[in-house]
Amino acid sequence: MPAGYCRHDRDIRRQAMTRGRKPLMAMREAVLIAKKRGETRQFMHEPAMICNFVIHCPGFTAFVRIKRVSRIHCSPERIAWEAADAVADLRAIASGSGISRELWVFLPRGRFRFFRVMETGLTELNRDGSVMPEKPGPVPVKTPAIPGQITPAVTGAAPPAQPAQAGAGTTPPIQAPPPELSVGEKPSEKGKGE
């Protein structure tokens, strides 16, 4: 390494270098989305730029950085990892009740996802800037008993009902057949000799 050159300088130089073409089509699309939310001010594209534009709404200001990613349909943690440099830059902006630090990620084909950069992670937003409701997680389902499985019966109790199978009607529980009775007999008299 040359004298006076350190690893930190190399990292800053690497961040300043652009990879590929400037995302002009994505920037145009992002500005159109931003104008629907409020008054927009764009910044000139510079190597050490923190955000691409600012959206001013009544009582609210959003600092927006757009970033190209390789995958858009993944967890917010994965996106935060892939766009770590942009997230770190946005966290340098002071946070407050009327300030939103936003990361808009996109694929080269123009699909966008919107996130608010929080101190602990990313919160997904809708196009209008409102917080997207969380999707319900997977519901735990008990595995049904295997059909035809014989369960030991307790004396005097009926075995449990078999669970319903997909596409089939409900299966009634298996019960012992009722004792045979004829009209006029009492159950206590059956089995007694005449």
N, C-alpha and C positions, 0 to 999 in steps of 0.2 A: 504494500500500500504506500502511496505517496505520503510525504511528511505532512502532518496536519489533517490527514484524512482519517476518519474513524468510521466504525461500523454504523453509528447513528447517522452520519452524513449519507452513507450508502442507502440506508432505509428511507431517508427523506427524498433522495433522488429517485428511488424506485417508485415511491408514492406519487411523485410529480410526473413521472412518465405515463403517458396514456397508452392503453393497450387497444389497438384497433381504431376503427373510425369513431368519430364523435356520434353519439346516438341522436342524430337530428330528427328522425321520424318519431322516435319515442319522446323527444323533448316537445315537439309540436303537439302530440297527443296529450302529454302531461299538462301542458299549458292550457289546452282546451278544457280538460277536466278541472283544472284549478280555477279558471275564469267562471265556472258555474258556481263555485263556492264563494267568490268574492273578488276584490281588486287584487291584481297580480303584478308583482315587480320581479323581472328576471335579472340575473347577474350574468356578466360576460364569463365565458368559459375560461377559467384560469387553472394552472396546475394545483395550487393549494386551496381550492375553493371548498368551502364548508357546505353550502347549500346552493341549489340551482335557481330557486326563486322563493319568494315570500308571498303568502296569501294574507291579505288584510280583510278581516270581517269586523263588524261592530263588536268591540270588546274582546277581540280574539285575533291572534297572529300565529300563523303556521309557517315554520321554516321547513322547506321541502328539499330533500336530496333524492334524485333518481339514480338508480343503480341497476345495471344489467346483471342478471344471474343465470346460471345454467339450468336450474330447476325452480319452478314457481309453485308447484303443488307439493309442498313439503311443510314440515313443522316450522313455526316461527323461530325455534331454537336453531334449526339448520340454516335458515335465512340469515339470522343474526351472525352465525359463524361465517357464512360465505361473504357477507357484506360487513365484516368486522371493522374495516377501515372507515366506511361511511357512518356506521353506528357510533364509533369513537368520536368522529368529527362532530356529529350532531349532539353528542352528550357534552361537548365543550360549550354549547349554547346554554345559558342559564335557563332553568325551568321555572315555571310559575303557573298560577291559575289561568292566566290569559295567553299562555304560550304553549304551542304544540310543536314538538320536534318530530317530523315525519319522514319516513323512509318509504319511497315508492319503488318497488322492484318490478322489473319487466323482463319479458323474454324478447329476443330479437323480432319475433313475429307480432309484437304489440300487446300481448296480454299483461295486465297490471295487477298487482296486489299492493295494498296500502297498510302501513303500520305506523303506530305512534311509538317513538323511542322513549321508554321509561328507564328509570335507574336500574331496575332489575331485569328487564327483558323488553319484548315487543308486544304491543297490543294491536290486534288486527282491526282495521277500520273499513267502513263502506266508502264508496266513491264520494259521498257527500260529507265525509269527515266524522260521521257518528261512529261510536264504538259498535263493532259487530257483535251480536249476541253469541255467546259461547255455544258451540255445538255440544249436544249431550253426548257423554261418553258411552262406551259399550255397556249394555245392561247385562249383569251376570245372569246366566240361565242355568238352572239345574239340569243335569243330564238325566233324561228319562230312563226308567228301568227298561231292560231289554224285553221286548214282547215275548210272551211265552215262558218267561222265567218263573219257576215255581218258588213261591215264598213259603216258608214254614208257617203254618197256621197255629195260632194259640187256641187252646180248647175253648169252645164257646164263642169265639170271635170270628168274624168273617175276614178273609184276607183283603188287603187293600185293593182299591180299584186300579186297573191298568190305565196309564196315561193315554190321552188321545194322540193318534198319529196324524201327520200331515196328510190330507187328502181323504182320510177315512172319517167316518162318523165317530161319535163318542162310544166307547166300549163300556157296557154296563159291568158293574162288579160281579165277580163270580160268587154265587151264593149256594149254600146247600139247598137241595130241593125241599119244598115244604112237605110235612108228613101227609100221607094220604088220608083223607077224611071222606066219609060219605054223609049224606044228609041225615040229620037226626042223631049222629054220634057225637059224643063228647070226647075230647082228646084223652081224658083220664080213663075212659072205659075201653079204649082201643087196646088190644093186646090181651085183654082179660077173656077168659073162656066163657062161653055162653051156657 
